[in-house]
Amino acid sequence: MSSGQEQAGGGGHSQRCLPKRIILVRHGESQGNLDTAAYTTTPDYRIPLTPLGVRQAREAGRRIRDVLASSGSPNSKVYFYVSPYERTLSTLRELGRAFPRRRILGVREECRVREQDFGNFQVEERMRVVKETRELFGRFFFRFPEGESAADVYDRVSSFMESLWRDIDMRRLNQEDGCETNLVIVSHGLTSRVFLMKWFKWTVEQFERLNNPGNCEFRVMQLGEGGTEYSLAVHHTPEELERWGLSQEMIVDQQWRATAHRGSWFDECPRYLDGFFDHLGDGDGDGDDHDEDGNGTGNKSCSLDGEEQGATPVE
């Protein structure tokens, strides 16, 4: 990830101004959460919130407002992205009550952060068997009949991130000079987990560890002190991260991101190699490496983004 003050692409554009926070919110309790039989008569995208879900959304809005106020910025504003499902749109409407008009930069419906597609009308007993099969097969690669796998969701979330970076670079989010911009993405449990997986480059194995957030729970990705990396460890405690399913290695990485400065990205790279190679001893990596022809390949540093040191990572 590039610096918060790096020049944006295109001639004449202002410097890149990264949002202070990206907050991922799961919708409030829906009728489908309360009774899975709802999916047999109502399309997934039309499932409404329950009265409890409405109250959860209003409370989430107040808690998010408090998070934004914690930085002490007098000009903290929010831009919303929302899934086009009824339960997410209703969640946005209720949590938005916590923000006066002057604090809201804008809102955009974004189809790519919608729920995983489980098929059209769902037969309750059949879905129970299918979900049991998913547990045996693996949650990331299992594709629901006539629906999607988490891997499919990953692909469209990746596309959304590319658009998000263009919006930031082109200042399409109406960032104002001196304004602390915060993004709030109101979507779904699996979509939020996939978003984090893509952003932090977690492996499939790491994704499989993650727990689904509760209704109207949110995850705060906040810029660390170096202004170069987002981290969950700025706002959340190690105990919270552990409850969400992050391994100790993942937690250490979040803590590192909270203090990282550009140029330090590559210092801890060797510990990421251990999960892929089992032949590397403590002494490996010292001196030059050589290919089969005896040509020195050098000992280039590698980054969390898989790029050489000094290169500008592209999301």
C-alpha positions, 0 to 999 in steps of 0.5 A, spaced: 500 500 500 502 506 498 503 512 502 497 517 504 500 522 501 503 519 494 501 522 488 495 520 485 495 517 478 493 522 472 496 529 471 494 534 475 490 530 480 491 532 488 495 528 492 492 521 494 488 522 501 487 515 504 480 515 508 482 514 516 478 508 517 474 503 513 469 500 517 465 493 515 458 492 518 454 486 518 447 488 517 442 487 523 438 481 525 434 479 519 427 474 518 432 469 515 437 469 521 430 468 526 427 463 521 430 460 515 424 458 513 423 465 510 428 463 504 423 458 502 417 464 500 421 470 500 427 471 495 434 472 499 435 480 497 428 481 500 429 478 507 427 484 512 430 486 518 426 484 525 424 489 530 431 487 534 435 488 527 432 495 527 434 497 534 441 493 533 442 498 527 441 504 530 445 502 536 451 500 531 450 507 528 451 511 535 457 506 536 460 508 529 459 515 531 463 514 537 469 511 534 469 517 529 469 522 535 475 518 538 480 521 534 478 528 536 477 531 529 472 537 528 471 535 521 470 527 521 465 525 515 463 518 513 462 515 506 457 509 505 457 503 501 451 499 501 449 492 499 443 492 495 439 487 499 433 489 503 436 488 510 443 492 508 439 498 506 434 498 512 441 497 516 444 503 513 437 507 514 437 506 521 445 507 523 445 513 518 440 516 523 446 517 528 449 522 523 447 529 521 447 531 514 453 535 514 457 529 516 455 525 511 459 525 504 455 521 500 452 514 499 453 508 494 449 502 492 454 497 491 452 490 488 459 487 488 458 487 496 452 483 496 451 477 500 453 470 497 448 467 492 445 461 495 441 460 489 434 462 488 428 460 493 431 455 498 428 449 500 429 448 507 431 441 508 435 441 502 439 447 504 441 444 511 444 438 507 448 442 503 451 446 508 453 440 512 456 438 505 460 445 505 463 443 512 466 437 509 468 440 503 471 447 505 467 453 506 472 457 501 471 453 495 464 450 496 459 452 491 452 452 492 448 449 487 445 454 482 449 459 487 456 462 489 462 459 493 466 464 497 471 464 492 466 467 487 465 472 492 472 473 493 473 475 485 467 480 485 470 483 492 477 484 488 473 488 483 470 492 488 477 494 491 480 496 484 474 501 483 475 503 491 482 505 489 480 509 483 475 513 487 480 515 492 485 517 487 480 521 483 477 524 489 470 521 487 469 520 494 468 528 495 474 528 500 475 535 502 482 539 504 482 538 512 476 533 512 477 526 516 474 521 511 471 515 513 468 509 509 463 505 512 461 498 508 454 495 510 454 488 507 454 481 510 458 476 514 461 472 509 463 478 504 466 482 510 471 476 511 472 475 504 474 483 504 479 482 510 482 476 506 483 480 500 485 486 503 490 483 508 492 477 503 490 472 508 491 465 505 485 460 504 487 456 510 487 463 514 480 465 512 477 458 514 479 460 521 475 466 521 468 466 525 462 470 522 461 477 525 454 477 529 449 482 527 451 489 526 458 487 529 463 491 525 470 491 524 474 497 524 480 498 519 484 504 521 490 507 518 496 506 523 501 511 525 506 511 519 500 513 515 501 507 510 498 501 512 491 499 515 490 495 521 485 492 525 489 492 531 489 500 532 482 500 534 481 492 536 484 488 542 488 482 541 483 478 545 478 481 540 482 479 534 483 472 537 475 471 538 474 473 531 479 467 529 485 470 527 491 466 529 497 469 533 501 470 526 495 474 524 495 478 530 502 479 530 501 482 523 496 486 525 500 489 530 506 490 526 501 494 521 499 499 526 506 502 527 509 500 520 512 506 516 514 505 508 520 502 507 519 497 513 514 493 509 520 487 508 523 487 514 518 481 517 518 477 510 521 471 512 516 469 517 511 468 511 515 463 507 515 458 513 508 457 511 510 455 504 517 452 504 519 447 509 526 446 507 529 453 509 533 453 515 535 458 519 541 460 515 538 460 508 537 467 505 544 469 507 548 471 501 546 471 494 542 465 491 544 462 485 540 459 479 541 452 476 546 456 471 550 458 477 548 466 476 547 470 482 539 472 483 541 476 489 538 476 496 532 481 494 527 483 499 520 480 498 514 484 501 507 482 503 505 484 497 510 479 493 513 485 490 520 487 490 523 493 495 521 500 493 516 498 488 509 501 489 504 496 490 498 496 486 491 493 489 
